[in-house]
Amino acid sequence: MADRVTVIGWDGSPLTDAARSALGAATLVAGAAHHLALPEVPPHAERIRLGSATLAARRIARHRGSAVVLADGDPGFFGVVRTLRAPEHGLEVEVVPAVSAIAAAFARAGMPWDDAQLVVANSRTLRRAVNVCRAHKKVAVLTSPGAGPAELALLLDGVHRTFVICEALGTDREQMTVLTSDKVADHTWRDPNVVIVVGGTGAGADTGAPQGTAWLAGHEVGYPPAVRGWGLPVAEYAGEGEPGAAAGQRAGEAPQLRVAQLARLGPRVGDLVWDIGAGSGALAVEAARFGAAVIAVDADADACARVRAAARRFGVQLETVHGVAPHVLEDLPEPDVVRVGGGGAATVIAVADRRPARIVTHAATRDEAEALGRALTERGYTVECALLQSVGLEPAEWTETERTVVFLLSGIRN
């Protein structure tokens, strides 16, 4: 029984002496077709086409002899090493790494990548990978058949990005192509490929950090932003003295309600959030600060402009849609979680019919809250309702400055 397997990364460059030695002694070699065609693979060795890594690991665990797995790039980075190290296989894994496909792609493009998000796109994760591309300015995507450049571009419909597509890295068919996202779906792309998706608006929030400073991978230069905290006053988003700065007087814009709504939605990287009736943009911006993709919808064109301005101030990426719900929602991509800040029962019903995981909304009266709760329950959501009362006090004299009372409703899909 095999109890040891050597995993060799391949990036198109000549194999190292250690890799040649391990491969020369192998009695079983697993890899993709182009790996198994390498001249260094012993002619007498059993060969396994590497489709399911789990199935290959089971076969290797039963093999009597010396096993080698060949993989593109660094096999410890979104690669087969994790599967082979699973305790049920009982394998001792030795790794001979190579340059990862993502590192090679950025090198070919002449771009730094410490500030990039790195994602894998396949049949299960494609939509979430696209949401990361919506939410961030630089994303590297390890693609797979059926979840490649064309599929990414099609799902990003309406979002302008630049694609750097690196095909067949490390082979004599290697090619790098730079296209705007609206042109990508018109081409056929070779597998394997890596896609670098770049673009977006705004220069990011002012952090006070020296220009060009970077210290934490996966975040933009100058991270973290200068602004601390969540549930900030609306004026922080609308801007002092700008139209909409007084929107915080409305119950639906109260920071305390916003915090409770965000807590129940739980937006995260890979999610798409709809914020319907975005108003000042406070909730949309805070959801984007969690790393989620956000589409802010409002019937007021000035409100949409305020949302975009707030996004620029806080250095986040989001989209705005000007239109009246529920009709304007028909052509939007599928959401994961939704805040309904306006539009009443008709909008809540239209949202529930799209089956997001969670929906939050609010009501000014008990009758309205009962109608909204009933609409969610009838469409397969478990509903929670709470009456929130917030009283603002002036600390100098402890006098009341404002009071808001609102019903918070949240629905979780059954």
C-alpha positions in Angstrom: 0.0 0.0 0.0 1.3 3.5 -0.9 1.8 5.7 2.2 3.8 8.4 0.5 3.1 10.5 -2.6 5.2 13.2 -4.2 3.3 16.1 -5.7 5.2 18.0 -8.4 4.2 21.4 -9.5 4.8 22.2 -13.2 4.9 25.7 -14.7 6.5 24.9 -18.1 10.1 25.3 -17.0 12.5 22.3 -16.8 11.8 20.0 -13.8 14.2 20.3 -10.9 16.5 17.5 -10.0 14.3 16.5 -7.0 11.3 16.3 -9.3 13.1 14.3 -11.9 14.3 11.8 -9.3 10.9 11.3 -7.8 9.3 11.0 -11.3 11.9 8.6 -12.5 11.2 6.2 -9.6 7.4 6.4 -9.9 5.3 3.3 -10.6 2.1 5.4 -10.7 1.7 8.9 -12.2 -1.4 11.0 -12.0 -1.9 14.3 -13.8 -3.7 16.1 -16.7 -3.1 14.9 -20.3 -0.3 17.4 -20.9 1.4 16.3 -17.7 1.3 12.6 -18.6 2.7 13.4 -22.1 5.9 14.8 -20.5 9.0 12.8 -21.6 10.1 12.4 -18.0 7.1 10.2 -17.2 8.4 6.6 -17.0 7.0 4.4 -19.8 6.3 1.5 -17.4 4.4 3.6 -14.8 0.6 3.3 -14.4 -1.0 6.6 -15.6 -4.1 8.2 -14.2 -5.9 11.1 -15.8 -6.5 13.5 -12.9 -10.2 14.4 -12.9 -11.5 14.0 -9.4 -8.7 14.5 -6.9 -10.6 12.5 -4.3 -10.9 9.4 -6.6 -7.2 9.8 -7.5 -6.2 9.9 -3.8 -8.2 6.7 -3.1 -6.4 5.0 -6.0 -3.0 6.2 -4.9 -3.7 5.0 -1.3 -4.3 1.5 -2.7 -1.3 1.5 -4.9 1.7 -0.7 -4.1 4.7 1.4 -5.2 5.9 4.9 -5.6 3.2 7.5 -6.6 3.7 10.9 -8.1 1.0 13.6 -8.9 1.7 16.3 -11.4 -0.2 19.5 -11.2 0.0 23.0 -12.8 1.8 25.7 -10.8 1.9 25.5 -7.1 -0.1 22.4 -6.1 -0.5 23.8 -2.5 -2.4 26.8 -3.8 -6.0 25.9 -4.6 -4.5 22.5 -5.6 -4.5 18.8 -5.0 -2.4 18.9 -1.8 -5.4 19.7 0.4 -7.3 16.6 -0.9 -4.3 14.3 -0.7 -3.6 15.4 2.9 -7.1 14.4 4.0 -6.8 12.0 7.0 -8.9 9.3 5.5 -6.3 8.6 2.8 -3.5 8.1 5.2 -0.9 9.6 2.8 2.3 11.3 3.6 2.7 14.1 1.1 5.9 15.7 -0.2 5.6 18.7 -2.4 7.9 20.0 -5.1 6.3 23.4 -5.9 6.5 25.6 -8.9 5.4 29.2 -9.7 1.6 29.4 -9.2 -0.5 30.1 -12.3 -1.7 33.3 -10.7 1.8 34.6 -9.9 2.8 33.7 -13.5 -0.2 35.6 -14.9 0.5 38.8 -13.0 4.2 38.5 -14.0 3.2 38.3 -17.6 1.0 41.3 -17.2 3.7 43.2 -15.3 1.3 43.9 -12.4 1.7 43.6 -8.6 -0.7 41.2 -7.0 -0.5 41.6 -3.2 -3.6 43.8 -3.4 -5.7 41.3 -5.5 -8.5 39.1 -4.5 -7.9 35.4 -5.5 -10.9 33.2 -6.4 -11.7 29.9 -8.0 -14.5 29.7 -10.6 -16.2 26.4 -11.3 -19.8 25.3 -11.8 -20.5 25.8 -8.1 -18.7 29.0 -7.4 -19.0 31.0 -10.6 -21.7 33.3 -9.4 -19.8 34.1 -6.2 -16.6 34.7 -8.1 -18.4 37.2 -10.3 -19.7 38.9 -7.2 -16.1 39.3 -6.0 -15.3 40.9 -9.4 -18.2 43.3 -8.9 -17.0 44.3 -5.5 -13.2 44.6 -5.9 -10.9 46.5 -8.2 -8.4 43.7 -8.8 -9.4 40.0 -8.9 -7.5 37.0 -10.2 -9.7 34.1 -11.2 -8.6 30.5 -11.6 -11.1 29.3 -14.1 -12.4 25.9 -15.2 -14.2 24.5 -18.2 -17.7 26.1 -18.3 -16.6 28.8 -15.8 -14.1 30.7 -17.9 -13.6 34.2 -19.3 -16.7 34.2 -21.4 -19.0 33.1 -18.6 -17.4 35.6 -16.2 -18.0 38.4 -18.7 -21.6 37.4 -19.4 -22.5 37.4 -15.7 -20.8 40.8 -15.3 -23.2 42.3 -17.9 -23.4 46.1 -17.4 -20.3 46.2 -15.2 -17.3 47.6 -17.0 -14.0 45.8 -16.3 -10.8 45.0 -18.1 -9.9 41.4 -18.5 -6.3 40.2 -18.8 -6.6 36.6 -20.0 -3.6 34.3 -19.8 -4.1 31.1 -21.7 -2.0 27.9 -21.5 0.7 29.4 -19.2 4.0 27.6 -19.4 3.4 25.9 -22.7 4.3 26.8 -26.3 0.7 27.9 -26.8 0.9 30.5 -24.1 -0.9 33.8 -24.9 -2.0 36.9 -23.1 -5.0 39.0 -24.3 -6.3 42.2 -22.9 -10.0 43.1 -23.6 -12.8 45.1 -22.1 -15.4 42.8 -20.5 -18.0 43.5 -23.1 -15.8 42.0 -25.8 -14.7 38.8 -23.9 -17.8 36.7 -24.7 -17.2 37.1 -28.4 -14.1 34.8 -28.3 -13.3 31.2 -27.6 -10.7 30.7 -24.9 -8.3 27.7 -24.4 -8.1 25.9 -21.1 -6.4 26.2 -18.8 -6.4 29.9 -18.3 -6.2 32.5 -15.6 -8.2 35.8 -15.8 -7.2 39.0 -14.1 -10.2 41.3 -13.7 -9.4 45.0 -13.0 -11.3 48.2 -12.9 -13.8 50.2 -11.0 -14.4 53.7 -10.0 -12.9 56.0 -7.3 -9.5 56.2 -5.9 -10.4 54.8 -2.5 -10.8 56.4 0.8 -8.1 58.7 2.2 -6.2 56.6 4.7 -3.4 58.9 5.6 -0.9 56.2 4.7 2.1 57.0 2.5 1.4 56.6 -1.2 2.2 53.1 -2.4 2.2 51.5 1.1 1.0 47.9 1.3 1.3 45.5 4.1 -1.7 43.1 4.1 -2.3 40.8 1.1 -5.7 40.9 -0.5 -6.4 44.5 0.4 -5.9 47.8 -1.5 -2.8 49.9 -0.9 -3.3 52.0 2.2 -5.7 49.6 4.0 -7.3 50.0 6.5 -9.3 53.1 5.7 -9.1 56.0 8.1 -12.7 55.7 9.1 -13.4 53.4 12.0 -16.6 51.9 13.1 -20.0 50.8 11.7 -23.5 52.2 12.0 -22.1 55.7 11.6 -24.4 58.7 11.4 -26.0 59.3 8.0 -24.1 62.5 7.7 -20.9 60.5 7.4 -22.2 59.0 4.2 -24.4 61.8 2.8 -21.7 64.4 3.6 -22.1 67.4 5.9 -24.2 70.1 4.3 -25.1 68.0 1.2 -28.7 67.2 0.2 -29.7 64.1 2.1 -27.5 64.7 5.2 -30.7 65.2 7.2 -32.1 61.9 6.0 -31.1 60.4 9.3 -34.2 62.0 10.8 -36.3 59.4 9.0 -36.8 56.2 10.9 -35.7 54.1 7.9 -32.2 55.8 8.0 -31.6 55.5 11.7 -28.1 54.1 12.4 -29.6 51.7 15.0 -32.0 50.2 12.5 -29.2 49.9 9.9 -27.0 48.1 12.4 -29.7 45.6 13.2 -30.5 45.1 9.5 -26.9 44.4 8.6 -26.5 42.0 11.5 -29.4 39.9 10.2 -28.3 40.1 6.6 -24.7 39.2 7.4 -23.2 40.3 4.0 -19.9 38.7 3.2 -17.4 38.3 0.3 -19.0 36.5 -2.6 -22.6 37.8 -1.8 -24.7 40.1 -3.9 -26.7 42.5 -1.8 -29.7 44.4 -3.1 -30.4 47.7 -1.2 -33.8 48.8 -2.4 -34.6 52.4 -1.5 -31.0 53.1 -0.8 -31.5 56.7 0.3 -28.3 58.1 1.7 -26.4 55.0 0.7 -25.3 54.3 4.3 -26.4 50.6 4.3 -25.1 50.0 0.8 -21.7 51.4 1.6 -21.5 49.5 4.9 -22.4 46.2 3.1 -19.7 46.9 0.6 -17.2 47.5 3.3 -17.8 43.9 4.4 -16.6 42.8 1.0 -20.0 42.1 -0.6 -21.1 43.2 -4.0 -23.9 45.7 -3.8 -26.6 47.0 -6.1 -28.3 50.1 -4.6 -31.7 50.8 -6.1 -33.6 54.1 -5.7 -36.4 55.9 -7.6 -34.6 59.3 -6.9 -31.8 60.1 -9.3 -30.3 62.5 -6.7 -30.2 59.7 -4.2 -28.3 57.5 -6.7 -25.8 60.3 -7.1 -25.4 60.5 -3.3 -24.8 56.8 -3.1 -22.1 56.9 -5.7 -20.5 59.9 -3.9 -20.5 58.0 -0.6 -19.0 54.9 -2.2 -16.1 57.1 -3.5 -15.6 58.6 -0.1 -15.3 55.2 1.5 -13.3 53.7 -1.3 -15.8 50.8 -2.1 -17.2 49.5 -5.3 -21.0 49.3 -5.8 -23.6 49.8 -8.5 -26.6 52.1 -8.6 -29.8 51.5 -10.4 -32.3 54.3 -10.9 -35.8 53.1 -11.1 -39.0 52.2 -9.3 -39.3 48.9 -7.5 -40.6 46.3 -8.0 -40.5 46.7 -11.8 -36.8 47.7 -12.0 -35.8 44.5 -10.2 -36.7 42.2 -13.0 -33.4 42.5 -14.9 -31.1 42.5 -11.9 -28.8 39.5 -11.2 -29.9 37.1 -8.4 -29.3 38.4 -4.9 -28.1 36.6 -1.8 -29.5 39.0 0.7 -31.8 42.0 0.3 -32.7 45.1 2.3 -36.1 46.5 1.3 -36.0 50.1 2.5 -39.0 51.2 0.4 -41.7 49.9 -2.0 -44.0 48.2 0.5 -45.5 44.8 0.3 -45.4 44.7 -3.5 -41.6 45.0 -3.5 -41.2 42.5 -0.6 -43.3 40.0 -2.6 -41.2 40.5 -5.7 -38.0 40.1 -3.8 -39.2 37.0 -2.0 -40.1 35.4 -5.4 -36.4 35.7 -6.3 -35.6 33.5 -3.2 -32.7 35.3 -1.6 -31.4 33.6 1.6 -32.4 36.6 3.8 -34.6 39.6 3.5 -34.9 42.5 5.9 -37.4 45.4 5.9 -39.1 47.8 8.3 -42.5 49.2 9.0 -43.8 52.4 10.7 -47.1 50.8 12.0 -48.1 47.4 13.3 -50.6 46.9 10.5 -47.9 47.5 7.9 -45.6 45.1 9.8 -48.3 42.4 9.9 -48.8 42.7 6.2 -45.1 42.5 5.4 -44.6 39.6 7.8 -47.6 37.7 6.2 -46.2 38.3 2.7 -42.8 36.7 3.7 -44.4 33.8 5.6 -46.6 32.9 2.7 -43.6 32.7 0.5 -41.6 30.3 2.6 -39.7 32.6 5.0 -39.4 32.3 8.7 -40.1 35.7 10.0 -38.8 37.6 13.1 -40.2 41.0 14.1 -39.0 43.4 16.7 -40.1 46.9 17.8 -37.0 49.1 18.0 -37.1 52.4 19.8 -34.1 54.7 19.7 -33.7 57.9 21.7 -30.9 60.3 21.0 -29.6 62.3 24.0 -27.6 65.4 24.4 -24.8 64.4 26.9 -24.3 68.0 28.1 -27.8 68.3 29.6 -29.1 64.7 29.0 -32.0 66.1 27.0 -33.7 64.2 24.3 -32.7 65.2 20.8 -34.6 62.7 18.6 -36.7 59.6 19.0 -37.5 56.9 16.4 -39.8 53.9 16.7 -39.9 51.3 13.9 -40.8 47.6 13.4 -37.8 45.6 12.1 -38.8 42.5 10.1 -36.3 39.9 8.9 -37.1 36.7 6.9 -34.9 33.7 6.6 -35.6 31.4 3.6 -36.9 27.9 4.7 
